[in-house]
Amino acid sequence: MISYSDDSENTEIEVRIEIRFMHRMDLQTVGQIEELCFSDPWLPEVIAWSIARQEASGLVATIEQNVVGYAIYKLDGGQNDAHIWLQRLAVHPRMRRCGIGEMLLDAVEDRLTIVRRRLVLPVRESNLDAQLFLKTQLVECREIREDYFADGETAYMFELSYEPEDFR
């Protein structure tokens, strides 16, 4: 449950947020949120292809069966460098600061294991909101990669890591 303040009425209401795996029927809404949230939005076809791969998956946050946020991630790396690559994490702009992004990040983090102990997320240098959000979630910027994105923008590589004993 979260409390949501509806700006038009200045009232607070409690709503139930559910996190579930993304389905094909979610792609249109996910695409719309993608357009609102990213300067380099993925096409719905790219989103569909991304979650259809064996090593990838998508999660959505819903309120009364309406998608309000999502995460797309893939299992990456080899035997000595297995990690989860969080490719996209977005919440509809009107639903931000309600805990939905935290819930999605926690759901992806729950997929970490003793073998796959790192969560990696590249963030555009210009995306200050995402950088600040990740810092509040104790996700650290571990590396800066120049010219990382196709348009030449720098990426801040955020990472959350655990030690084997953290899984006991």
C-alpha positions as CSV (number, residue, x, y, z in Angstrom):
1,M,0.0,0.0,0.0
2,I,1.1,3.5,-0.8
3,S,-0.4,6.9,-0.2
4,Y,-0.9,8.9,-3.3
5,S,-1.7,12.6,-3.4
6,D,-3.9,13.6,-6.2
7,D,-2.8,17.1,-7.1
8,S,-6.2,18.1,-8.6
9,E,-8.1,17.5,-5.4
10,N,-5.3,17.8,-2.8
11,T,-6.5,14.6,-1.1
12,E,-4.5,11.5,-0.2
13,I,-5.7,8.1,-1.1
14,E,-4.2,4.6,-0.3
15,V,-3.7,2.3,-3.3
16,R,-2.4,-1.2,-3.6
17,I,0.7,-1.6,-5.8
18,E,1.3,-5.1,-7.3
19,I,4.5,-6.2,-9.0
20,R,4.2,-8.9,-11.6
21,F,6.0,-10.2,-14.7
22,M,5.4,-8.1,-17.9
23,H,3.0,-9.5,-20.5
24,R,2.6,-8.7,-24.1
25,M,-0.7,-6.9,-23.3
26,D,1.4,-4.5,-21.2
27,L,3.6,-3.4,-24.1
28,Q,1.5,-0.4,-25.3
29,T,1.3,1.2,-21.8
30,V,5.0,0.4,-21.2
31,G,5.8,2.1,-24.5
32,Q,3.8,5.2,-23.5
33,I,5.7,5.4,-20.2
34,E,8.9,4.8,-22.0
35,E,8.2,7.9,-24.2
36,L,7.4,10.0,-21.2
37,C,10.5,9.0,-19.2
38,F,13.4,8.6,-21.6
39,S,15.2,10.9,-24.1
40,D,16.0,7.8,-26.1
41,P,12.8,5.7,-25.8
42,W,12.8,2.2,-27.0
43,L,10.1,1.2,-29.5
44,P,7.5,-1.2,-28.3
45,E,9.0,-3.8,-30.7
46,V,12.4,-3.4,-29.0
47,I,10.7,-3.8,-25.6
48,A,8.9,-6.9,-26.8
49,W,12.2,-8.4,-28.2
50,S,14.0,-7.5,-25.0
51,I,11.7,-9.4,-22.7
52,A,11.2,-12.3,-25.1
53,R,14.8,-13.4,-24.8
54,Q,15.5,-16.4,-22.6
55,E,18.0,-14.5,-20.3
56,A,15.8,-11.4,-20.0
57,S,12.6,-10.4,-18.3
58,G,10.3,-7.5,-17.5
59,L,8.4,-6.6,-14.4
60,V,5.5,-4.1,-14.1
61,A,4.0,-2.2,-11.2
62,T,0.3,-2.0,-11.4
63,I,-2.5,-0.1,-9.6
64,E,-5.9,-1.6,-10.1
65,Q,-4.4,-3.6,-13.1
66,N,-3.1,-0.3,-14.7
67,V,0.6,-0.3,-15.4
68,V,2.3,2.6,-13.7
69,G,6.0,1.5,-13.9
70,Y,8.3,-1.2,-15.2
71,A,11.7,-2.7,-15.1
72,I,13.5,-4.6,-17.8
73,Y,16.5,-6.7,-16.9
74,K,18.7,-9.5,-18.2
75,L,20.9,-12.1,-16.7
76,D,24.4,-11.3,-18.0
77,G,28.0,-12.2,-17.7
78,G,29.9,-15.5,-17.5
79,Q,30.7,-17.9,-14.8
80,N,33.1,-15.5,-13.1
81,D,31.2,-12.3,-13.7
82,A,27.5,-13.2,-13.5
83,H,25.3,-10.2,-12.8
84,I,21.9,-8.7,-13.5
85,W,21.9,-5.9,-16.0
86,L,19.0,-3.5,-15.3
87,Q,18.3,-2.1,-18.7
88,R,15.3,0.1,-18.0
89,L,13.5,1.2,-14.8
90,A,10.7,3.8,-15.2
91,V,7.7,5.1,-13.3
92,H,5.0,7.2,-14.9
93,P,5.9,10.9,-14.0
94,R,2.6,11.4,-12.2
95,M,3.2,8.4,-10.0
96,R,6.8,9.2,-8.9
97,R,7.9,9.7,-5.3
98,C,5.3,7.2,-4.1
99,G,7.7,4.2,-3.6
100,I,6.9,2.5,-6.9
101,G,10.5,2.8,-8.2
102,E,11.8,1.4,-5.0
103,M,9.4,-1.5,-5.2
104,L,10.5,-2.3,-8.7
105,L,14.2,-2.0,-7.8
106,D,13.6,-4.3,-4.8
107,A,11.9,-6.9,-7.0
108,V,14.8,-7.0,-9.4
109,E,17.2,-7.1,-6.4
110,D,15.3,-10.1,-5.1
111,R,16.5,-12.0,-8.2
112,L,20.1,-11.7,-7.1
113,T,21.7,-15.0,-5.9
114,I,24.9,-16.3,-4.4
115,V,26.2,-16.8,-7.9
116,R,24.7,-13.6,-9.4
117,R,25.5,-11.1,-6.7
118,R,25.7,-7.8,-8.6
119,L,23.1,-5.5,-10.1
120,V,24.4,-3.1,-12.7
121,L,22.5,-0.1,-14.2
122,P,23.9,2.5,-16.7
123,V,22.4,5.9,-16.2
124,R,22.8,8.9,-18.5
125,E,24.9,11.8,-17.2
126,S,21.9,14.1,-17.9
127,N,19.4,11.9,-15.9
128,L,19.9,13.6,-12.5
129,D,16.6,12.3,-11.2
130,A,17.7,8.7,-11.7
131,Q,21.1,9.3,-10.2
132,L,19.6,10.8,-7.1
133,F,17.0,8.1,-6.8
134,L,19.6,5.3,-7.0
135,K,21.7,7.1,-4.4
136,T,18.8,7.2,-2.0
137,Q,18.5,3.4,-2.6
138,L,22.2,3.0,-1.6
139,V,23.1,2.0,-5.2
140,E,26.6,3.3,-5.8
141,C,28.2,4.8,-9.0
142,R,31.2,2.6,-9.5
143,E,32.4,3.7,-13.0
144,I,32.0,6.5,-15.5
145,R,32.0,5.5,-19.2
146,E,32.5,8.2,-21.8
147,D,30.6,8.0,-25.1
148,Y,28.6,5.0,-23.7
149,F,25.2,5.8,-25.4
150,A,24.7,5.9,-29.1
151,D,24.4,9.7,-29.1
152,G,27.8,10.0,-27.3
153,E,26.5,10.8,-23.8
154,T,28.4,9.6,-20.8
155,A,27.0,6.8,-18.6
156,Y,27.3,6.5,-14.8
157,M,27.5,2.8,-14.1
158,F,25.6,2.2,-10.9
159,E,26.1,-1.0,-9.1
160,L,24.7,-2.9,-6.1
161,S,26.8,-5.8,-4.9
162,Y,26.6,-8.4,-2.2
163,E,29.1,-10.8,-0.7
164,P,28.4,-14.6,-0.5
165,E,27.8,-14.4,3.2
166,D,24.9,-11.9,2.6
167,F,22.9,-14.8,1.2
168,R,23.1,-17.0,4.3
